[in-house]
Amino acid sequence: MKHRFLIIILFSWLGYYSSYSQIVEEVDYYANLENDAVHRYMEEVVYEPNDASVIDEYKNIGSYRKDWPNYVAMTINNNDVDSVIIVCHNEERLKDSLKFKVPVDNGKIELYNLIPNRTYLYKILYDGQLLQKGKIKTEGQLRMIKIPGNVSNIRDLGGWTTIDNKRIKYGRIIRGTELNGKHSITEEGIRILRELGIKAELDLRAYYNEGNNISVFGFLDENSTPSGDVPTYYYTSNSGQVPEDLENYIWKYRWRKEFQFIVNNLRQRRTIYEHCVAGRDRTGYLSFLLEGLLGVPYHEMVKDYELSFFCIKKESTKSSIDQVFEYINQQDGITLRDKFESYFINKLLVSQDDIDFFRSEMLEDPNFSIIDKGDVNDDGEVDAKDIVDIVNHMMGKQTSTGKFNENEADVNSDDIVTIADIIQIVNNIIIWW
């Protein structure tokens, strides 16, 4: 009886959303999130060891900020609104969502900082009212991030492909400049980084930056963190690096501590902001080591390192990172990834368990879709009919199509079709609306 009552409520809920959604404007949008210079660089450049840097050929294209992405240009039919809330759900992973507060200028919206190569189901809300919905299709690989204030060179570590065709997940580690000190972020910038999920900060700055070694997010270091909790801020007193530091016991200790901080916070499902002052050398060295451990090939790791010079006027230091590559290439192992693993285990004294966890948390199969069930009646759609057909099947009645796909009905993959599967389909449908 309780289940029947719950099903009635769910159907009523679905009916409400169905009738409500009919009056909402539906618009689809498209954008390549890589600006022209970055897009050409990503498409055209393939580095080999000891090749000369070509970054200057690309960073002088146009007069726009090369470290900022393109935005999604959106329009609403309301010129009186000054800001809206936009909620975006990944079509393939409905629980993977982003929520932004965005200014509106005479009905026009510039939506930044989405993840590329993704289809989003979005909703635009104002004062709790749904103004618009639809899909946003983004393209590109590199996720650069625009943040207000005197900060730059901020981008996601995600998107790079490994030697076994896996991909680094977006939204796990974001790298960039310092947020206080010579570079400083605004309150709006802090809010935006929080919207992007930042919940831990790895500060790679040197001892002479002390005084600024306080998290602008209010994250706590190991001295302030309650006993038993994982610190969310780590200041490394990191004074700069050269390739020779790969054998220096102090640097090996620091890199081990930095890696442990990353792993500990990934275990807590926290997105990490990794930075030094400019987000170039110290951040670049650590990112190079992390990407190598994940299995990113040389030409892609170096390309990522060079991206920092799109917003820095200094000459490229690619020759320095090539020396790091030469050193790693002398370590034990068959593949480059094996050699990075040997360095982490034998030199940094990192455990195999932490390496395995790091890879499992940071890598994904780009062809895998989580939300791929629910079409119970095999009609090509996941909708309220599927919910009705599960109930009909439970009551021994025929489905709307005469078909019943047990595997599709077992949405939560627990080998039994229950009310929990119905609730999961309802949740998915509501997110779509």
C-alpha positions as CSV (number, residue, x, y, z in Angstrom):
1,M,0.0,0.0,0.0
2,K,2.8,2.4,0.9
3,H,4.5,1.8,-2.5
4,R,1.3,2.4,-4.4
5,F,0.8,5.7,-2.5
6,L,4.4,6.7,-3.4
7,I,3.9,5.8,-7.0
8,I,0.7,8.0,-7.2
9,I,2.7,10.9,-5.7
10,L,5.5,10.4,-8.3
11,F,3.0,10.3,-11.2
12,S,1.4,13.5,-9.9
13,W,4.9,15.1,-9.6
14,L,5.7,14.1,-13.2
15,G,2.4,15.5,-14.4
16,Y,3.1,18.8,-12.7
17,Y,6.5,19.1,-14.3
18,S,5.3,18.0,-17.7
19,S,2.5,20.7,-17.8
20,Y,4.8,23.3,-16.3
21,S,7.6,22.7,-18.8
22,Q,5.3,23.3,-21.8
23,I,5.3,27.1,-21.2
24,V,9.0,27.4,-20.9
25,E,11.1,28.7,-23.8
26,E,13.4,26.0,-25.2
27,V,16.7,27.1,-26.9
28,D,19.8,25.1,-27.8
29,Y,23.3,26.6,-28.0
30,Y,26.7,25.7,-29.4
31,A,30.2,27.0,-28.7
32,N,33.8,25.9,-29.2
33,L,35.4,26.9,-25.9
34,E,38.9,27.2,-27.1
35,N,39.8,30.7,-28.4
36,D,41.3,30.8,-31.9
37,A,45.0,30.9,-30.9
38,V,44.7,28.1,-28.4
39,H,42.5,26.0,-30.8
40,R,45.1,26.3,-33.5
41,Y,47.9,25.5,-31.1
42,M,46.1,22.4,-29.8
43,E,45.3,21.2,-33.3
44,E,48.7,21.9,-35.0
45,V,51.5,21.4,-32.6
46,V,53.1,18.0,-31.9
47,Y,56.4,18.3,-30.0
48,E,59.3,15.9,-30.1
49,P,62.0,15.8,-27.4
50,N,64.4,18.8,-27.7
51,D,62.2,20.6,-30.4
52,A,62.4,24.3,-30.1
53,S,59.4,26.1,-28.6
54,V,56.8,27.4,-31.1
55,I,54.5,29.1,-28.6
56,D,55.5,32.6,-29.8
57,E,53.9,31.8,-33.2
58,Y,50.5,31.4,-31.5
59,K,50.5,33.7,-28.6
60,N,50.7,36.8,-30.9
61,I,47.6,35.9,-32.8
62,G,44.9,38.6,-32.1
63,S,44.7,41.1,-29.3
64,Y,42.5,39.1,-26.9
65,R,43.4,37.3,-23.7
66,K,44.8,33.9,-24.7
67,D,44.3,32.4,-21.3
68,W,40.6,33.0,-21.4
69,P,38.1,30.6,-23.0
70,N,35.4,31.5,-25.4
71,Y,32.0,31.8,-23.8
72,V,28.5,30.5,-24.7
73,A,26.4,33.4,-26.0
74,M,22.9,33.1,-24.7
75,T,19.8,35.3,-24.9
76,I,16.6,35.6,-22.8
77,N,13.4,37.5,-23.6
78,N,13.7,39.7,-20.6
79,N,15.6,43.0,-20.6
80,D,14.8,43.8,-17.0
81,V,16.7,40.9,-15.4
82,D,20.3,41.8,-14.2
83,S,21.4,38.3,-13.2
84,V,20.2,34.8,-13.4
85,I,21.1,31.3,-12.1
86,I,22.1,28.8,-14.7
87,V,22.2,25.1,-13.8
88,C,23.9,22.8,-16.3
89,H,23.8,19.0,-16.1
90,N,26.1,16.7,-18.1
91,E,23.7,14.8,-20.4
92,E,25.7,11.6,-19.9
93,R,26.2,12.0,-16.1
94,L,23.2,13.7,-14.8
95,K,24.6,14.1,-11.3
96,D,27.6,15.9,-12.7
97,S,26.4,19.5,-12.6
98,L,27.5,23.1,-12.5
99,K,25.6,26.0,-11.1
100,F,26.5,29.6,-12.0
101,K,25.3,33.1,-11.0
102,V,25.7,35.1,-14.2
103,P,25.1,38.8,-15.1
104,V,22.6,39.7,-17.8
105,D,23.0,42.8,-20.1
106,N,19.8,43.7,-21.9
107,G,18.8,40.0,-22.2
108,K,22.3,38.9,-23.3
109,I,24.4,36.3,-21.3
110,E,28.0,35.3,-21.5
111,L,28.4,31.9,-19.9
112,Y,32.0,31.0,-19.2
113,N,33.9,28.0,-17.7
114,L,31.9,25.1,-18.9
115,I,33.7,21.8,-19.7
116,P,34.5,21.3,-23.4
117,N,33.3,18.4,-25.6
118,R,30.1,17.9,-23.6
119,T,26.4,18.2,-24.0
120,Y,24.7,20.0,-21.1
121,L,21.0,20.1,-20.2
122,Y,20.6,23.6,-18.8
123,K,18.0,25.7,-17.0
124,I,18.0,29.4,-16.6
125,L,16.3,30.6,-13.4
126,Y,15.4,34.0,-12.1
127,D,13.9,34.4,-8.6
128,G,13.0,30.8,-8.6
129,Q,11.2,31.0,-12.0
130,L,12.3,28.8,-14.9
131,L,12.9,31.2,-17.9
132,Q,14.6,29.0,-20.4
133,K,15.9,25.4,-20.9
134,G,17.5,23.3,-23.5
135,K,20.9,21.9,-24.5
136,I,24.3,23.4,-24.7
137,K,26.8,21.6,-26.9
138,T,30.5,22.5,-26.2
139,E,33.5,21.5,-28.2
140,G,37.3,21.6,-27.8
141,Q,39.6,19.8,-25.4
142,L,41.3,22.4,-23.2
143,R,39.3,23.9,-20.4
144,M,40.6,27.4,-19.7
145,I,38.9,29.3,-16.9
146,K,38.1,33.0,-16.7
147,I,38.2,34.5,-13.2
148,P,37.9,38.2,-12.4
149,G,40.8,40.0,-10.7
150,N,44.5,40.2,-11.3
151,V,44.8,36.5,-11.8
152,S,45.6,34.5,-15.0
153,N,46.7,31.2,-16.5
154,I,43.9,29.2,-14.8
155,R,43.0,25.9,-16.5
156,D,41.7,22.4,-15.7
157,L,44.2,19.6,-15.6
158,G,41.5,17.4,-17.3
159,G,41.0,16.6,-20.9
160,W,44.4,15.1,-21.8
161,T,44.4,11.6,-23.3
162,T,46.7,8.8,-22.1
163,I,48.7,6.2,-24.0
164,D,45.8,3.7,-23.4
165,N,43.1,6.1,-24.6
166,K,41.8,7.1,-21.2
167,R,41.2,10.7,-20.4
168,I,42.0,12.8,-17.4
169,K,38.8,13.8,-15.7
170,Y,37.8,17.4,-15.7
171,G,37.1,19.1,-12.4
172,R,39.5,17.2,-10.2
173,I,42.6,19.5,-10.3
174,I,42.6,23.1,-11.5
175,R,45.9,24.9,-11.8
176,G,46.7,28.6,-12.0
177,T,48.3,31.7,-10.4
178,E,48.3,32.7,-6.8
179,L,45.1,34.3,-5.5
180,N,46.7,36.7,-3.0
181,G,50.1,38.5,-3.2
182,K,51.4,40.0,-6.4
183,H,48.3,38.5,-8.1
184,S,45.0,39.0,-6.3
185,I,41.5,37.7,-6.8
186,T,38.2,39.5,-6.2
187,E,35.4,38.3,-4.0
188,E,33.5,37.5,-7.2
189,G,36.4,35.4,-8.4
190,I,36.4,33.5,-5.2
191,R,32.7,32.8,-5.6
192,I,33.2,31.6,-9.2
193,L,36.0,29.2,-8.1
194,R,33.7,27.9,-5.4
195,E,31.1,27.4,-8.1
196,L,33.6,25.3,-9.9
197,G,33.9,23.1,-6.8
198,I,37.3,24.1,-5.3
199,K,37.5,22.6,-1.8
200,A,41.2,22.3,-1.3
201,E,44.3,24.5,-2.1
202,L,47.9,23.3,-2.8
203,D,50.1,26.4,-2.4
204,L,53.6,25.9,-4.0
205,R,55.0,29.3,-3.3
206,A,58.3,30.0,-1.6
207,Y,59.3,31.0,1.9
208,Y,59.6,34.6,0.8
209,N,55.9,34.6,0.0
210,E,55.1,34.1,3.7
211,G,52.6,36.5,4.9
212,N,50.4,35.6,1.9
213,N,50.4,31.9,2.9
214,I,46.8,32.0,3.9
215,S,44.0,30.4,1.9
216,V,41.6,33.0,0.4
217,F,39.0,30.3,0.7
218,G,39.5,29.9,4.4
219,F,40.8,26.4,4.0
220,L,42.7,25.0,7.0
221,D,46.3,23.7,7.1
222,E,47.5,20.7,9.2
223,N,48.1,22.9,12.2
224,S,44.5,24.3,12.2
225,T,42.6,21.2,11.1
226,P,40.7,19.2,13.7
227,S,42.3,15.9,14.7
228,G,41.3,13.1,12.3
229,D,40.3,15.5,9.5
230,V,42.2,15.9,6.2
231,P,43.8,19.4,5.8
232,T,42.4,21.4,2.9
233,Y,45.3,23.8,2.6
234,Y,49.0,23.0,2.2
235,Y,51.8,25.6,1.9
236,T,55.0,24.0,0.7
237,S,57.6,26.8,1.0
238,N,58.7,25.9,-2.5
239,S,61.5,28.2,-3.7
240,G,61.6,27.2,-7.4
241,Q,62.9,24.2,-9.3
242,V,65.5,23.2,-11.8
243,P,65.9,19.7,-13.3
244,E,68.7,18.8,-10.9
245,D,66.1,19.0,-8.1
246,L,64.7,15.7,-9.2
247,E,67.5,14.0,-7.2
248,N,67.5,16.5,-4.3
249,Y,66.2,14.9,-1.1
250,I,64.5,18.1,0.0
251,W,62.6,18.4,-3.2
252,K,61.7,14.7,-3.3
253,Y,60.3,15.1,0.2
254,R,58.2,18.1,-0.9
255,W,56.9,16.3,-4.0
256,R,55.9,13.3,-1.9
257,K,54.1,15.6,0.6
258,E,52.4,17.4,-2.3
259,F,51.3,14.2,-3.9
260,Q,50.0,12.9,-0.6
261,F,48.0,16.1,-0.1
262,I,46.4,15.6,-3.5
263,V,45.6,11.9,-2.9
264,N,44.2,12.6,0.6
265,N,41.8,15.3,-0.8
266,L,40.8,13.3,-3.8
267,R,39.8,10.6,-1.3
268,Q,37.5,13.2,0.2
269,R,36.0,14.0,-3.2
270,R,37.5,17.5,-3.2
271,T,38.5,19.5,-6.2
272,I,42.0,20.9,-5.7
273,Y,43.4,24.3,-6.8
274,E,47.1,24.0,-7.4
275,H,49.3,27.1,-7.8
276,C,52.6,28.9,-7.3
277,V,52.9,32.6,-8.1
278,A,52.5,32.6,-11.9
279,G,51.2,29.0,-12.3
280,R,54.1,28.3,-14.7
281,D,57.3,26.6,-13.4
282,R,56.6,25.0,-9.9
283,T,53.0,24.3,-10.9
284,G,54.2,23.2,-14.4
285,Y,56.8,20.8,-12.9
286,L,54.3,19.2,-10.6
287,S,51.6,18.9,-13.3
288,F,54.2,17.4,-15.6
289,L,54.9,14.7,-13.0
290,L,51.2,14.0,-12.4
291,E,50.4,13.8,-16.0
292,G,53.3,11.4,-16.7
293,L,52.2,9.2,-13.8
294,L,48.7,9.1,-15.4
295,G,50.2,8.1,-18.8
296,V,49.9,11.3,-20.8
297,P,52.4,11.0,-23.7
298,Y,55.4,13.4,-23.9
299,H,54.1,15.6,-26.7
300,E,50.9,16.4,-24.8
301,M,52.6,17.0,-21.4
302,V,55.0,19.5,-23.0
303,K,52.1,21.1,-24.9
304,D,50.3,21.7,-21.6
305,Y,53.5,23.1,-20.0
306,E,53.9,25.6,-22.9
307,L,50.3,26.8,-22.5
308,S,51.3,28.9,-19.5
309,F,53.3,31.1,-21.9
310,F,50.2,32.3,-23.6
311,C,49.8,34.9,-20.8
312,I,53.4,35.3,-19.7
313,K,55.7,37.6,-21.7
314,K,58.9,35.7,-20.7
315,E,60.5,33.3,-23.1
316,S,59.5,29.6,-23.0
317,T,61.5,27.3,-20.6
318,K,60.6,24.2,-22.6
319,S,64.3,23.2,-22.6
320,S,64.1,22.9,-18.8
321,I,61.1,20.5,-19.0
322,D,62.9,18.5,-21.7
323,Q,65.7,17.9,-19.1
324,V,63.1,16.6,-16.7
325,F,61.9,14.3,-19.4
326,E,65.4,13.0,-20.1
327,Y,65.9,12.3,-16.4
328,I,62.6,10.4,-16.1
329,N,63.4,8.5,-19.3
330,Q,66.4,6.9,-17.5
331,Q,64.2,5.3,-14.8
332,D,63.2,1.7,-14.8
333,G,60.2,0.7,-17.0
334,I,59.1,-0.1,-20.5
335,T,56.7,2.7,-21.2
336,L,57.1,6.4,-20.2
337,R,54.3,5.9,-17.7
338,D,56.2,3.0,-16.1
339,K,59.3,5.2,-15.8
340,F,57.3,7.9,-14.0
341,E,55.9,5.2,-11.7
342,S,59.4,4.1,-10.9
343,Y,60.4,7.6,-10.0
344,F,57.4,8.0,-7.7
345,I,57.9,4.7,-6.0
346,N,61.7,4.5,-5.8
347,K,62.6,8.2,-5.5
348,L,59.6,9.8,-3.9
349,L,58.8,6.7,-1.8
350,V,55.1,6.9,-2.8
351,S,53.0,3.8,-2.2
352,Q,51.6,1.7,-5.1
353,D,48.2,1.9,-3.4
354,D,48.2,5.7,-3.6
355,I,49.3,5.6,-7.2
356,D,46.6,3.1,-8.1
357,F,44.0,5.2,-6.3
358,F,45.2,8.4,-8.0
359,R,44.9,6.8,-11.4
360,S,41.4,5.4,-10.7
361,E,40.2,8.7,-9.4
362,M,41.7,10.9,-12.2
363,L,41.1,8.8,-15.3
364,E,38.0,7.8,-17.2
365,D,37.0,6.0,-20.3
366,P,35.7,8.8,-22.6
367,N,33.3,6.4,-24.3
368,F,31.6,5.3,-21.0
369,S,28.2,6.7,-20.1
370,I,26.8,6.3,-16.6
371,I,23.2,7.2,-17.4
372,D,22.5,4.6,-20.1
373,K,19.5,2.7,-18.5
374,G,15.8,3.3,-18.1
375,D,14.3,2.6,-21.5
376,V,12.3,-0.3,-20.1
377,N,9.9,-0.6,-23.0
378,D,12.5,-0.3,-25.8
379,D,10.9,2.7,-27.4
380,G,14.1,4.8,-27.6
381,E,13.1,7.2,-24.8
382,V,13.4,7.3,-21.0
383,D,10.2,8.9,-19.9
384,A,7.1,8.5,-17.7
385,K,5.9,5.6,-19.9
386,D,8.9,3.6,-18.6
387,I,7.8,4.2,-15.0
388,V,4.3,3.1,-15.8
389,D,5.6,0.0,-17.5
390,I,7.7,-1.0,-14.5
391,V,4.6,-0.7,-12.3
392,N,2.6,-2.7,-14.9
393,H,5.3,-5.4,-14.9
394,M,5.3,-5.6,-11.1
395,M,1.5,-6.1,-11.2
396,G,1.7,-8.7,-13.9
397,K,0.3,-6.5,-16.7
398,Q,1.5,-5.9,-20.2
399,T,3.7,-2.9,-21.0
400,S,2.9,-0.2,-23.5
401,T,5.0,-1.8,-26.2
402,G,4.5,-5.4,-25.1
403,K,8.2,-5.5,-24.3
404,F,10.0,-5.4,-20.9
405,N,13.8,-5.0,-20.8
406,E,14.9,-6.3,-17.3
407,N,18.4,-4.9,-17.8
408,E,17.1,-1.4,-18.6
409,A,14.7,-1.6,-15.7
410,D,17.5,-2.3,-13.2
411,V,18.7,1.3,-13.3
412,N,20.8,1.1,-10.2
413,S,22.4,-2.2,-11.2
414,D,21.6,-4.2,-8.0
415,D,20.2,-7.2,-10.0
416,I,16.6,-6.6,-8.8
417,V,13.9,-4.2,-10.1
418,T,12.3,-2.3,-7.2
419,I,10.8,1.0,-6.3
420,A,14.4,2.3,-6.0
421,D,14.8,2.0,-9.8
422,I,11.5,3.9,-10.4
423,I,12.8,6.7,-8.1
424,Q,16.1,6.9,-10.0
425,I,14.3,7.3,-13.3
426,V,12.1,10.0,-11.8
427,N,15.2,11.8,-10.6
428,N,16.8,11.6,-14.0
429,I,13.6,12.9,-15.8
430,I,13.3,15.8,-13.4
431,I,16.9,16.8,-13.9
432,W,16.2,16.8,-17.7
433,W,13.3,19.1,-17.1
